[in-house]
């Protein structure tokens, strides 16, 4: 996780790339840490569905929607 925080600083990410980073981790709490770390660096929030699909918990999915500023649930 520390290495990821260093790599995020000067880079931007698509939702697909963010989802891939999140999928490295098993637990939703870890995945949410990744999302919080990169959320300000995501360039295509309209594709947030890619990120939401990586989370198992409906509560975490709702949290991710809030972080991404998504108001609908598809």
MOPAC internal coordinates of N, CA, C and O (Angstrom, degrees):
PM7 1SCF
backbone

  N    0.0000 0     0.00 0     0.00 0    0    0    0
  C    1.4466 1     0.00 0     0.00 0    1    0    0
  C    1.5342 1   110.18 1     0.00 0    2    1    0
  O    1.2310 1   120.39 1   142.89 1    3    2    1
  N    1.3287 1   116.86 1   -37.11 1    3    2    1
  C    1.4659 1   119.99 1   179.49 1    5    3    2
  C    1.5272 1   111.22 1   -64.52 1    6    5    3
  O    1.2310 1   120.57 1   139.00 1    7    6    5
  N    1.3074 1   116.51 1   -41.00 1    7    6    5
  C    1.4558 1   120.68 1   178.68 1    9    7    6
  C    1.5214 1   110.77 1   -62.47 1   10    9    7
  O    1.2310 1   120.77 1   140.22 1   11   10    9
  N    1.3066 1   116.14 1   -39.78 1   11   10    9
  C    1.4607 1   120.92 1   177.98 1   13   11   10
  C    1.5245 1   110.87 1   -61.91 1   14   13   11
  O    1.2310 1   120.41 1   137.72 1   15   14   13
  N    1.3217 1   116.83 1   -42.28 1   15   14   13
  C    1.4666 1   119.72 1  -179.18 1   17   15   14
  C    1.5235 1   111.70 1   -62.20 1   18   17   15
  O    1.2310 1   119.93 1   149.28 1   19   18   17
  N    1.3111 1   117.74 1   -30.72 1   19   18   17
  C    1.4656 1   121.37 1   176.79 1   21   19   18
  C    1.5265 1   110.37 1   -73.04 1   22   21   19
  O    1.2310 1   120.16 1   139.06 1   23   22   21
  N    1.3189 1   117.30 1   -40.94 1   23   22   21
  C    1.4606 1   121.87 1  -177.86 1   25   23   22
  C    1.5123 1   114.36 1   -71.14 1   26   25   23
  O    1.2310 1   120.32 1   157.76 1   27   26   25
  N    1.3156 1   116.99 1   -22.24 1   27   26   25
  C    1.4637 1   121.67 1  -176.74 1   29   27   26
  C    1.5276 1   112.01 1   -74.99 1   30   29   27
  O    1.2310 1   120.12 1   150.31 1   31   30   29
  N    1.2935 1   117.38 1   -29.69 1   31   30   29
  C    1.4629 1   123.08 1  -169.05 1   33   31   30
  C    1.5230 1   113.94 1   -50.95 1   34   33   31
  O    1.2310 1   119.15 1   132.68 1   35   34   33
  N    1.2971 1   119.22 1   -47.32 1   35   34   33
  C    1.4642 1   121.88 1  -173.75 1   37   35   34
  C    1.5219 1   113.68 1  -111.44 1   38   37   35
  O    1.2310 1   119.91 1  -159.18 1   39   38   37
  N    1.3166 1   117.78 1    20.82 1   39   38   37
  C    1.4591 1   120.76 1  -177.09 1   41   39   38
  C    1.5203 1   111.61 1  -127.47 1   42   41   39
  O    1.2310 1   121.40 1   -23.05 1   43   42   41
  N    1.3144 1   114.93 1   156.95 1   43   42   41
  C    1.4597 1   122.46 1   173.91 1   45   43   42
  C    1.5216 1   107.89 1  -116.29 1   46   45   43
  O    1.2310 1   120.56 1   -25.17 1   47   46   45
  N    1.3350 1   116.54 1   154.83 1   47   46   45
  C    1.4528 1   121.17 1  -173.51 1   49   47   46
  C    1.5178 1   111.42 1  -133.34 1   50   49   47
  O    1.2310 1   121.01 1   -31.75 1   51   50   49
  N    1.3214 1   115.68 1   148.25 1   51   50   49
  C    1.4624 1   120.83 1   169.19 1   53   51   50
  C    1.5271 1   107.19 1   -86.77 1   54   53   51
  O    1.2310 1   120.85 1   -12.18 1   55   54   53
  N    1.3077 1   115.98 1   167.82 1   55   54   53
  C    1.4694 1   119.65 1   176.25 1   57   55   54
  C    1.5214 1   110.84 1   -63.04 1   58   57   55
  O    1.2310 1   120.59 1   143.41 1   59   58   57
  N    1.3082 1   116.48 1   -36.59 1   59   58   57
  C    1.4660 1   119.97 1   179.48 1   61   59   58
  C    1.5329 1   110.59 1   -64.12 1   62   61   59
  O    1.2310 1   120.34 1   137.32 1   63   62   61
  N    1.3235 1   116.96 1   -42.68 1   63   62   61
  C    1.4625 1   120.55 1   177.83 1   65   63   62
  C    1.5275 1   110.92 1   -65.19 1   66   65   63
  O    1.2310 1   120.87 1   139.18 1   67   66   65
  N    1.3220 1   115.93 1   -40.82 1   67   66   65
  C    1.4617 1   120.31 1   178.84 1   69   67   66
  C    1.5211 1   110.37 1   -63.27 1   70   69   67
  O    1.2310 1   120.40 1   136.27 1   71   70   69
  N    1.3210 1   116.83 1   -43.73 1   71   70   69
  C    1.4647 1   121.03 1   178.46 1   73   71   70
  C    1.5234 1   110.57 1   -60.97 1   74   73   71
  O    1.2310 1   120.75 1   140.97 1   75   74   73
  N    1.3026 1   116.18 1   -39.03 1   75   74   73
  C    1.4697 1   119.70 1   179.02 1   77   75   74
  C    1.5299 1   110.96 1   -65.38 1   78   77   75
  O    1.2310 1   120.64 1   137.04 1   79   78   77
  N    1.3294 1   116.37 1   -42.96 1   79   78   77
  C    1.4646 1   119.77 1   176.11 1   81   79   78
  C    1.5281 1   110.76 1   -60.77 1   82   81   79
  O    1.2310 1   120.69 1   137.03 1   83   82   81
  N    1.3165 1   116.29 1   -42.97 1   83   82   81
  C    1.4606 1   120.54 1  -179.42 1   85   83   82
  C    1.5202 1   111.48 1   -64.82 1   86   85   83
  O    1.2310 1   120.21 1   144.27 1   87   86   85
  N    1.3184 1   117.19 1   -35.73 1   87   86   85
  C    1.4676 1   120.69 1  -176.25 1   89   87   86
  C    1.5303 1   112.81 1   -70.34 1   90   89   87
  O    1.2310 1   120.13 1   168.41 1   91   90   89
  N    1.3126 1   117.35 1   -11.59 1   91   90   89
  C    1.4661 1   120.66 1   174.93 1   93   91   90
  C    1.5288 1   110.21 1   -64.66 1   94   93   91
  O    1.2310 1   121.14 1   150.53 1   95   94   93
  N    1.3229 1   115.42 1   -29.47 1   95   94   93
  C    1.4604 1   121.28 1  -176.17 1   97   95   94
  C    1.5275 1   110.85 1   -96.63 1   98   97   95
  O    1.2310 1   120.79 1   -29.47 1   99   98   97
  N    1.3176 1   116.10 1   150.53 1   99   98   97
  C    1.4580 1   121.97 1  -176.38 1  101   99   98
  C    1.5184 1   112.66 1   -84.74 1  102  101   99
  O    1.2310 1   120.62 1   134.45 1  103  102  101
  N    1.3116 1   116.43 1   -45.55 1  103  102  101
  C    1.4636 1   121.82 1  -170.89 1  105  103  102
  C    1.5184 1   112.00 1   -93.21 1  106  105  103
  O    1.2310 1   121.43 1   -36.62 1  107  106  105
  N    1.3242 1   114.86 1   143.38 1  107  106  105
  C    1.4655 1   120.69 1  -179.09 1  109  107  106
  C    1.5239 1   112.54 1   -59.32 1  110  109  107
  O    1.2310 1   119.86 1   145.11 1  111  110  109
  N    1.3285 1   117.86 1   -34.89 1  111  110  109
  C    1.4685 1   119.72 1   179.03 1  113  111  110
  C    1.5254 1   111.09 1   -61.34 1  114  113  111
  O    1.2310 1   120.64 1   139.20 1  115  114  113
  N    1.3288 1   116.39 1   -40.80 1  115  114  113
  C    1.4653 1   120.57 1   177.86 1  117  115  114
  C    1.5271 1   110.74 1   -67.44 1  118  117  115
  O    1.2310 1   120.92 1   138.95 1  119  118  117
  N    1.3224 1   115.85 1   -41.05 1  119  118  117
  C    1.4635 1   120.63 1   178.76 1  121  119  118
  C    1.5256 1   110.64 1   -61.94 1  122  121  119
  O    1.2310 1   120.56 1   140.96 1  123  122  121
  N    1.3297 1   116.53 1   -39.04 1  123  122  121
  C    1.4619 1   120.43 1   179.06 1  125  123  122
  C    1.5240 1   111.14 1   -67.19 1  126  125  123
  O    1.2310 1   119.88 1   146.20 1  127  126  125
  N    1.3238 1   117.83 1   -33.80 1  127  126  125
  C    1.4704 1   120.66 1   175.58 1  129  127  126
  C    1.5218 1   109.84 1   -61.18 1  130  129  127
  O    1.2310 1   120.84 1   137.41 1  131  130  129
  N    1.3233 1   116.01 1   -42.59 1  131  130  129
  C    1.4647 1   120.31 1   177.77 1  133  131  130
  C    1.5237 1   109.85 1   -61.98 1  134  133  131
  O    1.2310 1   120.36 1   133.07 1  135  134  133
  N    1.3185 1   116.92 1   -46.93 1  135  134  133
  C    1.4597 1   120.52 1  -179.34 1  137  135  134
  C    1.5199 1   111.26 1   -59.91 1  138  137  135
  O    1.2310 1   120.39 1   134.99 1  139  138  137
  N    1.3171 1   116.86 1   -45.01 1  139  138  137
  C    1.4695 1   119.66 1   178.78 1  141  139  138
  C    1.5259 1   111.09 1   -61.99 1  142  141  139
  O    1.2310 1   120.94 1   144.43 1  143  142  141
  N    1.3251 1   115.82 1   -35.57 1  143  142  141
  C    1.4562 1   120.85 1  -178.22 1  145  143  142
  C    1.5325 1   111.75 1   -66.84 1  146  145  143
  O    1.2310 1   120.36 1   141.85 1  147  146  145
  N    1.3240 1   116.92 1   -38.15 1  147  146  145
  C    1.4691 1   120.24 1  -174.20 1  149  147  146
  C    1.5226 1   114.14 1  -104.98 1  150  149  147
  O    1.2310 1   119.82 1   176.13 1  151  150  149
  N    1.3154 1   117.96 1    -3.87 1  151  150  149
  C    1.4736 1   120.31 1  -171.16 1  153  151  150
  C    1.5279 1   113.84 1   -55.87 1  154  153  151
  O    1.2310 1   119.84 1   144.28 1  155  154  153
  N    1.3114 1   117.92 1   -35.72 1  155  154  153
  C    1.4680 1   120.25 1   178.81 1  157  155  154
  C    1.5215 1   112.73 1   -76.28 1  158  157  155
  O    1.2310 1   120.36 1   173.78 1  159  158  157
  N    1.3111 1   116.91 1    -6.22 1  159  158  157
  C    1.4660 1   121.55 1  -176.14 1  161  159  158
  C    1.5303 1   111.90 1  -111.94 1  162  161  159
  O    1.2310 1   119.92 1  -170.34 1  163  162  161
  N    1.3390 1   117.76 1     9.66 1  163  162  161
  C    1.4696 1   121.84 1  -179.18 1  165  163  162
  C    1.5238 1   109.33 1   -85.80 1  166  165  163
  O    1.2310 1   120.64 1   -52.06 1  167  166  165
  N    1.3270 1   116.38 1   127.94 1  167  166  165
  C    1.4693 1   121.31 1  -173.31 1  169  167  166
  C    1.5250 1   114.02 1   -96.03 1  170  169  167
  O    1.2310 1   119.49 1   166.30 1  171  170  169
  N    1.3171 1   118.57 1   -13.70 1  171  170  169
  C    1.4712 1   120.60 1  -175.76 1  173  171  170
  C    1.5295 1   111.59 1  -134.82 1  174  173  171
  O    1.2310 1   120.83 1  -117.36 1  175  174  173
  N    1.2946 1   116.01 1    62.64 1  175  174  173
  C    1.4679 1   121.17 1  -176.57 1  177  175  174
  C    1.5255 1   112.95 1   -58.12 1  178  177  175
  O    1.2310 1   120.15 1   158.51 1  179  178  177
  N    1.3248 1   117.33 1   -21.49 1  179  178  177
  C    1.4693 1   119.86 1   178.34 1  181  179  178
  C    1.5279 1   111.84 1   -63.42 1  182  181  179
  O    1.2310 1   120.26 1   164.50 1  183  182  181
  N    1.3205 1   117.11 1   -15.50 1  183  182  181
  C    1.4667 1   121.91 1   177.77 1  185  183  182
  C    1.5279 1   111.73 1  -101.38 1  186  185  183
  O    1.2310 1   120.55 1  -155.01 1  187  186  185
  N    1.3074 1   116.55 1    24.99 1  187  186  185
  C    1.4591 1   122.36 1  -176.95 1  189  187  186
  C    1.5118 1   115.03 1   -57.71 1  190  189  187
  O    1.2310 1   120.48 1   160.70 1  191  190  189
  N    1.3250 1   116.69 1   -19.30 1  191  190  189
  C    1.4668 1   120.63 1   178.20 1  193  191  190
  C    1.5294 1   110.67 1   -55.71 1  194  193  191
  O    1.2310 1   120.39 1   145.37 1  195  194  193
  N    1.3218 1   116.86 1   -34.63 1  195  194  193
  C    1.4685 1   121.02 1   178.79 1  197  195  194
  C    1.5281 1   110.79 1   -59.41 1  198  197  195
  O    1.2310 1   120.84 1   141.44 1  199  198  197
  N    1.3097 1   116.00 1   -38.56 1  199  198  197
  C    1.4629 1   121.45 1  -179.58 1  201  199  198
  C    1.5229 1   110.58 1   -74.26 1  202  201  199
  O    1.2310 1   120.67 1   134.48 1  203  202  201
  N    1.3194 1   116.32 1   -45.52 1  203  202  201
  C    1.4623 1   121.34 1  -177.62 1  205  203  202
  C    1.5298 1   110.62 1   -58.17 1  206  205  203
  O    1.2310 1   120.30 1   142.16 1  207  206  205
  N    1.3296 1   117.03 1   -37.84 1  207  206  205
  C    1.4685 1   121.53 1  -177.55 1  209  207  206
  C    1.5247 1   113.09 1   -63.96 1  210  209  207
  O    1.2310 1   119.61 1   160.23 1  211  210  209
  N    1.3286 1   118.35 1   -19.77 1  211  210  209
  C    1.4668 1   120.22 1  -178.55 1  213  211  210
  C    1.5240 1   112.51 1   -79.19 1  214  213  211
  O    1.2310 1   120.37 1   167.85 1  215  214  213
  N    1.3321 1   116.90 1   -12.15 1  215  214  213
  C    1.4630 1   121.25 1  -175.08 1  217  215  214
  C    1.5275 1   111.01 1   -99.89 1  218  217  215
  O    1.2310 1   120.46 1   -42.72 1  219  218  217
  N    1.3231 1   116.72 1   137.28 1  219  218  217
  C    1.4628 1   121.70 1  -179.83 1  221  219  218
  C    1.5263 1   112.10 1   -86.30 1  222  221  219
  O    1.2310 1   120.41 1   138.58 1  223  222  221
  N    1.3053 1   116.82 1   -41.42 1  223  222  221
  C    1.4615 1   121.96 1  -175.10 1  225  223  222
  C    1.5276 1   111.47 1   -76.74 1  226  225  223
  O    1.2310 1   120.80 1   -49.45 1  227  226  225
  N    1.3229 1   116.08 1   130.55 1  227  226  225
  C    1.4688 1   120.23 1   176.80 1  229  227  226
  C    1.5218 1   110.99 1   -62.73 1  230  229  227
  O    1.2310 1   120.51 1   146.14 1  231  230  229
  N    1.3293 1   116.64 1   -33.86 1  231  230  229
  C    1.4630 1   120.38 1   178.14 1  233  231  230
  C    1.5268 1   110.78 1   -65.45 1  234  233  231
  O    1.2310 1   120.58 1   137.34 1  235  234  233
  N    1.3200 1   116.50 1   -42.66 1  235  234  233
  C    1.4711 1   120.56 1   178.42 1  237  235  234
  C    1.5274 1   110.45 1   -68.07 1  238  237  235
  O    1.2310 1   120.36 1   145.10 1  239  238  237
  N    1.3277 1   116.91 1   -34.90 1  239  238  237
  C    1.4617 1   119.92 1   175.77 1  241  239  238
  C    1.5223 1   110.29 1   -61.49 1  242  241  239
  O    1.2310 1   120.55 1   137.04 1  243  242  241
  N    1.3300 1   116.56 1   -42.96 1  243  242  241
  C    1.4680 1   120.22 1   177.14 1  245  243  242
  C    1.5238 1   111.20 1   -63.29 1  246  245  243
  O    1.2310 1   120.59 1   138.64 1  247  246  245
  N    1.3372 1   116.48 1   -41.36 1  247  246  245
  C    1.4669 1   120.13 1   177.65 1  249  247  246
  C    1.5234 1   110.84 1   -61.61 1  250  249  247
  O    1.2310 1   120.75 1   138.74 1  251  250  249
  N    1.3245 1   116.16 1   -41.26 1  251  250  249
  C    1.4644 1   120.61 1   179.56 1  253  251  250
  C    1.5272 1   110.78 1   -64.54 1  254  253  251
  O    1.2310 1   120.39 1   139.68 1  255  254  253
  N    1.3223 1   116.86 1   -40.32 1  255  254  253
  C    1.4713 1   120.25 1   176.99 1  257  255  254
  C    1.5265 1   110.73 1   -59.63 1  258  257  255
  O    1.2310 1   120.69 1   138.53 1  259  258  257
  N    1.3287 1   116.29 1   -41.47 1  259  258  257
  C    1.4650 1   120.18 1   178.51 1  261  259  258
  C    1.5219 1   110.93 1   -63.70 1  262  261  259
  O    1.2310 1   120.36 1   135.41 1  263  262  261
  N    1.3145 1   116.92 1   -44.59 1  263  262  261
  C    1.4654 1   121.25 1   179.48 1  265  263  262
  C    1.5252 1   110.49 1   -60.61 1  266  265  263
  O    1.2310 1   120.78 1   139.89 1  267  266  265
  N    1.3303 1   116.12 1   -40.11 1  267  266  265
  C    1.4641 1   120.98 1  -177.79 1  269  267  266
  C    1.5287 1   112.84 1   -83.59 1  270  269  267
  O    1.2310 1   120.47 1   170.48 1  271  270  269
  N    1.3210 1   116.71 1    -9.52 1  271  270  269
  C    1.4616 1   120.14 1  -178.71 1  273  271  270
  C    1.5124 1   113.15 1    74.70 1  274  273  271
  O    1.2310 1   120.55 1  -150.15 1  275  274  273
  N    1.3230 1   116.54 1    29.85 1  275  274  273
  C    1.4627 1   122.06 1  -179.57 1  277  275  274
  C    1.5224 1   108.26 1   -92.69 1  278  277  275
  O    1.2310 1   120.69 1   -54.01 1  279  278  277
  N    1.3153 1   116.28 1   125.99 1  279  278  277
  C    1.4630 1   119.65 1  -177.13 1  281  279  278
  C    1.5217 1   113.18 1   -98.80 1  282  281  279
  O    1.2310 1   119.66 1   157.40 1  283  282  281
  N    1.3280 1   118.26 1   -22.60 1  283  282  281
  C    1.4700 1   119.33 1   179.43 1  285  283  282
  C    1.5223 1   110.04 1  -103.82 1  286  285  283
  O    1.2310 1   120.75 1   -15.54 1  287  286  285
  N    1.3284 1   116.16 1   164.46 1  287  286  285
  C    1.4638 1   120.33 1  -178.47 1  289  287  286
  C    1.5208 1   112.07 1  -111.15 1  290  289  287
  O    1.2310 1   119.47 1  -162.72 1  291  290  289
  N    1.2945 1   118.63 1    17.28 1  291  290  289
  C    1.4609 1   125.50 1  -178.60 1  293  291  290
  C    1.4871 1   109.33 1    63.36 1  294  293  291
  O    1.2310 1   120.10 1   180.00 1  295  294  293

